[in-house]
Amino acid sequence: PGVRSYVPSSIDDGVIVNNDFPASALAMLDAFSIPTVVVGRMVDSGRMGGVSPNFFDAYRQLFHRLDDGGIRSASLLYCGNSPVTEDLRALSMLLPPRQCVFNVVDVAPAGLPIDYNLEFGWIEDCLRSMVDRDELPDVLCFTSDWNAHKAVLWLSERGVNVPDQVGVIGALNLEFGAKASPSLTTLAIEPKDIGRKAVDVLWKMVVEEQAAVFDRVPMTLIERE
């Protein structure tokens, strides 16, 4: 809806798609040199741009917030072949040593293509290892509210109380997160901002004939339980 509301009538030679758009269809658009903007990730192609939430700045700010709040340890669990991989890898190298130990953990087996049906299984393996070794951090962070909510349920089934024993933070501010029990703290993004930015990127590629353009949209922390 955010994209659809802001598409100028003069753009008729380009496409905006979501990040779960089939790879085979993306390859076809690329083969026909159709300017394409992928919402959620960057595609390595001269005719494809992208728009993504700014996970890098969001998690860097979150880390400082946790550190200032006296949190001693936090882990961000993410899928290493996800759309935000480069942001998170850069983040893990730039985080300064402070009071809070912030770990960026890639849960995906190396070399496998992304599979959202398997993603939480990899997260579950990581959580199981943390619980078995009594190494759960004070706060667990995830790149989506879905995975954060699944983690809350998984931990609760094993007697780990959220948020009393471990805090959980999601991302993208999906509607169910505010109604969940406990409600999810999340890094939010405004869909209309993504829509506007996607159209701006497509405009630059189609009308201004720029090469592939990639841009990011800021995120905002919404604190709940």
C-alpha positions as CSV (number, residue, x, y, z in Angstrom):
1,P,0.0,0.0,0.0
2,G,2.8,2.5,0.8
3,V,4.4,1.9,-2.6
4,R,1.1,1.9,-4.5
5,S,0.1,5.3,-3.0
6,Y,3.2,7.1,-4.3
7,V,4.0,5.9,-7.7
8,P,4.1,8.8,-10.2
9,S,2.3,8.2,-13.4
10,S,5.4,9.0,-15.4
11,I,7.2,5.8,-14.3
12,D,6.0,3.0,-16.6
13,D,9.2,1.2,-17.5
14,G,10.3,-0.2,-14.1
15,V,9.2,-2.6,-11.4
16,I,9.2,-2.6,-7.6
17,V,9.1,-6.0,-5.9
18,N,9.4,-7.4,-2.3
19,N,12.5,-9.3,-1.1
20,D,10.7,-12.6,-1.3
21,F,10.1,-12.2,-5.1
22,P,11.2,-15.4,-6.8
23,A,14.9,-15.4,-7.9
24,S,13.9,-16.9,-11.3
25,A,11.6,-13.9,-11.9
26,L,14.3,-11.5,-10.8
27,A,16.7,-13.1,-13.3
28,M,14.1,-12.7,-16.1
29,L,13.7,-9.0,-15.3
30,D,17.5,-8.6,-15.3
31,A,17.8,-10.5,-18.6
32,F,15.4,-8.1,-20.2
33,S,17.2,-5.1,-18.6
34,I,14.0,-3.9,-16.8
35,P,14.9,-1.5,-14.0
36,T,13.9,-3.2,-10.8
37,V,13.8,-2.0,-7.2
38,V,13.9,-4.8,-4.6
39,V,12.4,-3.7,-1.2
40,G,14.3,-5.3,1.6
41,R,17.7,-6.1,0.1
42,M,20.3,-5.3,-2.5
43,V,20.7,-7.4,-5.6
44,D,24.1,-7.6,-7.3
45,S,23.1,-6.4,-10.8
46,G,23.6,-3.2,-12.8
47,R,19.8,-2.9,-13.5
48,M,18.5,-3.6,-10.0
49,G,18.3,-1.1,-7.1
50,G,17.1,-1.7,-3.6
51,V,15.6,-0.1,-0.5
52,S,16.2,-1.6,2.9
53,P,15.6,-0.6,6.6
54,N,18.8,0.8,8.0
55,F,19.6,-2.1,10.3
56,F,23.2,-0.9,10.8
57,D,22.3,2.5,12.4
58,A,19.3,1.0,14.2
59,Y,21.3,-1.8,16.0
60,R,24.3,0.5,16.7
61,Q,21.9,2.9,18.5
62,L,20.2,0.0,20.2
63,F,23.5,-1.3,21.5
64,H,24.4,2.1,23.0
65,R,20.9,2.3,24.6
66,L,21.3,-1.2,26.2
67,D,24.8,-0.3,27.3
68,D,23.6,3.0,28.9
69,G,20.8,1.0,30.6
70,G,23.2,-1.3,32.4
71,I,22.6,-4.4,30.3
72,R,25.7,-6.6,30.5
73,S,25.2,-8.8,27.5
74,A,23.1,-9.0,24.3
75,S,23.1,-11.1,21.2
76,L,21.6,-10.4,17.8
77,L,20.7,-13.7,16.0
78,Y,20.3,-13.4,12.3
79,C,20.4,-15.5,9.2
80,G,23.8,-15.0,7.4
81,N,22.4,-15.1,3.9
82,S,19.6,-12.6,4.7
83,P,19.1,-9.3,3.0
84,V,20.7,-7.4,5.8
85,T,23.9,-9.5,6.1
86,E,26.4,-6.8,5.0
87,D,24.9,-4.3,7.4
88,L,25.2,-6.8,10.3
89,R,28.7,-8.0,9.5
90,A,29.9,-4.4,9.3
91,L,28.2,-3.7,12.7
92,S,29.9,-6.7,14.3
93,M,33.3,-5.2,13.3
94,L,32.6,-1.6,14.4
95,L,30.9,-2.1,17.8
96,P,33.4,-0.8,20.4
97,P,34.2,-2.8,23.6
98,R,32.1,-1.4,26.4
99,Q,30.3,-2.5,29.5
100,C,27.7,-4.5,27.5
101,V,29.0,-7.4,25.5
102,F,27.1,-7.3,22.2
103,N,27.4,-10.4,20.0
104,V,26.3,-10.6,16.3
105,V,25.6,-14.2,15.7
106,D,25.1,-15.7,12.2
107,V,22.9,-18.8,12.7
108,A,22.7,-20.0,9.1
109,P,24.9,-22.9,7.8
110,A,27.5,-21.5,5.4
111,G,26.8,-21.6,1.7
112,L,23.1,-22.4,1.9
113,P,20.6,-20.2,0.0
114,I,18.1,-18.3,2.2
115,D,15.1,-20.4,3.1
116,Y,12.6,-18.7,5.4
117,N,11.0,-22.0,6.2
118,L,14.3,-23.1,7.8
119,E,15.4,-19.9,9.3
120,F,13.8,-20.3,12.8
121,G,15.1,-23.9,12.9
122,W,18.6,-22.5,12.8
123,I,17.8,-19.9,15.4
124,E,16.3,-22.7,17.6
125,D,19.6,-24.6,17.4
126,C,21.4,-21.6,18.6
127,L,19.0,-20.9,21.4
128,R,19.2,-24.6,22.5
129,S,23.0,-24.3,22.6
130,M,22.7,-21.2,24.7
131,V,20.2,-22.7,27.2
132,D,22.1,-26.0,27.5
133,R,25.4,-24.1,28.3
134,D,23.6,-21.6,30.5
135,E,24.9,-18.8,28.3
136,L,21.7,-16.9,27.5
137,P,22.4,-13.2,27.3
138,D,20.4,-10.5,29.1
139,V,18.8,-9.5,25.8
140,L,18.2,-11.4,22.6
141,C,17.6,-9.4,19.4
142,F,16.1,-10.5,16.1
143,T,15.7,-9.0,12.6
144,S,12.0,-9.7,12.6
145,D,9.1,-9.8,15.1
146,W,8.1,-13.2,13.8
147,N,11.4,-14.7,14.9
148,A,11.3,-12.8,18.2
149,H,7.8,-14.0,19.0
150,K,8.8,-17.6,18.1
151,A,11.8,-17.3,20.4
152,V,9.6,-16.1,23.3
153,L,7.3,-19.1,22.9
154,W,10.3,-21.5,22.6
155,L,12.0,-20.1,25.7
156,S,8.7,-20.1,27.7
157,E,8.2,-23.8,26.9
158,R,11.6,-24.4,28.5
159,G,10.9,-22.4,31.7
160,V,12.7,-19.3,30.7
161,N,10.6,-16.2,31.6
162,V,10.5,-13.3,29.1
163,P,11.1,-10.5,30.0
164,D,12.1,-11.3,33.7
165,Q,15.0,-13.7,32.8
166,V,15.8,-12.5,29.3
167,G,14.6,-9.6,27.2
168,V,13.6,-10.1,23.6
169,I,13.6,-7.4,20.9
170,G,12.2,-7.9,17.4
171,A,12.1,-5.7,14.3
172,L,9.7,-4.3,11.6
173,N,6.8,-3.6,14.1
174,L,4.5,-6.2,12.8
175,E,0.9,-5.7,14.0
176,F,0.7,-8.8,16.2
177,G,3.7,-7.7,18.3
178,A,1.8,-5.1,20.2
179,K,-0.9,-7.6,21.1
180,A,1.4,-10.5,22.0
181,S,1.9,-11.5,25.6
182,P,4.4,-10.2,26.5
183,S,4.2,-7.4,23.9
184,L,7.3,-7.1,21.8
185,T,9.8,-4.3,21.9
186,T,10.7,-3.7,18.3
187,L,12.6,-1.6,15.8
188,A,9.9,0.0,13.7
189,I,9.8,1.3,10.1
190,E,7.0,3.2,8.4
191,P,5.8,1.4,5.3
192,K,5.0,4.6,3.6
193,D,8.6,5.7,4.0
194,I,9.7,2.5,2.3
195,G,7.2,3.1,-0.5
196,R,8.4,6.7,-1.1
197,K,12.0,5.7,-1.0
198,A,11.4,2.8,-3.4
199,V,9.8,5.2,-5.9
200,D,12.6,7.7,-5.5
201,V,15.1,5.0,-6.3
202,L,13.1,3.8,-9.3
203,W,12.8,7.4,-10.6
204,K,16.6,7.8,-10.5
205,M,17.1,4.6,-12.4
206,V,14.3,5.1,-15.1
207,V,14.0,8.8,-15.5
208,E,17.5,10.0,-14.6
209,E,19.1,6.8,-16.1
210,Q,21.4,6.3,-13.1
211,A,23.0,2.9,-12.5
212,A,21.7,0.6,-9.7
213,V,20.8,2.8,-6.7
214,F,20.5,1.5,-3.2
215,D,19.1,3.4,-0.2
216,R,18.1,2.9,3.4
217,V,15.2,4.0,5.6
218,P,15.7,4.8,9.3
219,M,14.1,2.7,12.0
220,T,12.7,3.7,15.4
221,L,12.8,1.8,18.7
222,I,9.3,1.2,20.2
223,E,9.6,0.0,23.8
224,R,7.0,-2.4,25.2
225,E,7.3,-5.2,27.7
